[in-house]
Amino acid sequence: MNFSLHDCDLSLFEHDWNKVGSFLHTHGLDGVELFIDHTPLPDFPCGVVKGVHLPYWMGKHRAWVDESAFHEDMDENERFFLFGGRDRQDMITNFINALENAASINAEYGVFHVAYVEPHHVFTRNFEVSDIEVMDSTAEFLNSSVALLSGREPPVKLFFENLWWPGLNLLDTAATMHFVDSLEFENWAFTLDTGHLMNAIMNCTDERHAIDSVLEVLERYPEDIIGRMEGMHFHCSLSGDYQMQVAKSGVPAGYHELPFHERLVAVMEHISKIDQHMPFTDERCKEIVDFVKPRFLTHEFETNSLPELDRKLRTQIQALCRERE
């Protein structure tokens, strides 16, 4: 399951990693996919960590292609949140430090988003860039970073995750293949995020239809690409109606006058309504897993309490294990 070192997650288990381990065992899970960044890691029993989720800097594409973005007048917290550093080299250094953190706890993979979105874009979907442009800048950033590492390969396998923003959204097979061909290293694979793909499709409002839509997209890919989908973030998102409604409404009134923290809260509340992270309830969800056959399946939910997390895990695991009638 997904997990972090933030208090919102640790407090569910009273900051006791033994309780985390017992909870995993109860649900038949092998470990956690832990969110980490470039900062030094605290002490914790790393054996429970199977993989990590690397940080996502939403505006990295813009800063990478136009370094003047680093010098815009903005709050320092906003600058780092968007760009991941003070300049290109700082961005690369922070990324490499995150990779080294992942290697230090023997993570088997590190999830990385190949996507670009400025905070106000999430309301309008007027992105002003193409998938290919984002993939090209991301490939250049990755190639530049990895070239500085021992053996010119990342120390943990990079798992590229699809989002519904410009970049790797999996809707265009040719664009995906273009990204793959742009990489200058071999230690990579994909993480298929089922909910994110539903968000990208945009018309998913019913679980059975959403499952069919995901399978339809996957069937467009050759076997070698499906074989590279070694990870899976497994959850359901049926926000098609909401997405269409909000895209017509545009940016909320007064949004641009708010301080960064308040703008960020508004953005995250909106994103949570798009990216619902609900458990699958229909046993046909197993068709997605059977089609991809991932090495690692992460039950990825957002929860506010341990009973809620317990319920969502039980619901989805039961759907996966239930025999079809």
C-alpha positions, 0 to 999 in steps of 0.5 A, spaced: 500 500 500 502 507 499 505 510 505 509 516 507 513 519 513 508 524 514 504 525 520 498 524 517 500 517 515 504 515 521 499 517 526 494 512 523 499 507 527 501 511 533 508 512 529 509 505 531 512 501 525 510 494 528 503 496 528 504 498 520 507 491 519 501 487 523 496 491 519 500 489 512 500 482 515 493 482 516 491 484 509 496 479 506 500 485 503 508 485 502 510 492 504 509 499 502 510 504 497 513 509 501 513 517 498 520 520 499 524 526 497 531 529 497 532 530 504 535 525 509 531 520 511 529 518 518 530 512 522 525 507 520 525 499 519 526 499 511 525 492 510 517 494 510 519 498 504 518 495 497 518 501 493 518 508 493 515 514 490 519 520 488 517 527 488 513 530 483 515 537 481 509 540 477 512 545 473 519 542 472 517 542 464 517 550 464 523 551 468 527 546 464 525 549 457 526 556 460 531 557 465 528 564 466 522 561 470 527 560 476 527 567 477 520 569 477 518 573 483 514 568 487 515 565 494 521 560 495 516 555 497 512 555 491 518 555 487 521 549 490 514 546 489 513 547 482 521 546 480 524 542 485 530 547 485 533 554 484 536 552 477 537 546 473 543 543 477 539 544 483 534 540 480 538 535 478 542 534 485 535 534 488 533 528 484 539 524 484 539 525 492 532 522 492 534 516 488 540 515 493 535 515 498 531 510 495 537 506 494 539 506 501 533 503 503 534 497 498 527 500 494 526 495 488 523 501 484 522 509 484 516 511 481 516 518 477 511 522 474 512 524 466 507 530 466 507 537 467 501 542 469 501 549 472 496 549 478 491 554 475 491 549 469 488 543 473 481 548 473 481 549 465 485 544 462 488 549 457 495 546 458 498 550 452 503 544 451 503 537 447 505 530 450 511 530 446 514 536 448 513 534 456 516 527 454 522 530 450 523 535 456 523 530 461 527 525 457 532 530 457 532 531 464 532 524 466 538 523 461 542 529 464 541 526 471 542 519 470 549 520 466 552 523 472 551 516 476 555 510 476 554 506 470 550 511 467 544 508 470 539 509 476 541 505 482 533 503 483 529 502 477 525 508 475 518 506 474 514 511 469 507 513 472 502 515 467 498 522 469 492 525 466 496 531 464 500 533 458 506 528 458 505 520 459 498 519 459 498 512 455 492 515 450 497 516 445 501 509 443 506 513 438 507 518 443 509 513 449 513 509 444 517 516 442 518 517 450 521 510 450 526 511 444 528 518 447 531 514 454 539 513 454 539 508 459 535 501 461 533 501 468 526 503 467 519 500 467 512 503 467 507 504 473 500 503 470 496 507 474 489 505 473 485 511 476 489 516 472 488 512 466 480 513 467 481 520 469 485 521 462 479 518 458 475 523 462 468 519 460 469 514 466 462 515 470 461 507 471 466 502 474 464 497 469 465 502 463 471 504 466 474 497 466 472 496 459 475 503 457 482 501 461 482 495 457 481 498 451 487 503 451 492 497 454 490 493 448 493 498 443 500 497 446 505 491 443 506 486 448 513 488 449 510 495 452 505 491 456 511 487 459 514 493 461 508 495 466 512 492 472 508 496 477 501 498 478 497 503 482 490 500 483 484 504 484 478 507 481 476 514 479 469 515 476 470 523 475 468 524 468 462 528 470 465 532 475 471 534 470 467 536 464 463 541 469 469 544 472 473 545 465 467 549 463 467 553 470 474 555 469 479 558 475 475 560 481 474 567 482 479 570 486 484 564 485 490 568 483 490 573 489 490 568 494 497 567 497 501 560 495 498 556 501 491 557 499 492 556 492 495 550 493 489 548 498 484 549 493 488 546 487 489 539 492 482 539 493 480 540 486 485 534 484 482 530 490 475 530 486 478 528 480 483 523 482 478 519 487 482 513 489 476 509 490 477 501 491 474 497 486 468 493 487 467 489 481 470 483 480 472 484 473 477 489 475 482 483 475 481 483 468 486 489 468 491 485 473 491 479 469 492 483 462 498 487 465 501 481 470 505 487 474 510 485 479 508 490 484 501 492 485 500 497 490 493 499 493 493 506 493 488 510 497 487 517 500 484 516 507 483 520 514 482 514 519 485 507 520 478 504 519 477 507 512 483 504 510 482 498 512 475 498 509 478 500 502 483 495 502 478 489 504 473 492 499 478 492 493 482 485 495 475 482 496 473 484 489 480 482 486 479 475 489 472 474 488 470 469 483 466 471 477 459 469 476 
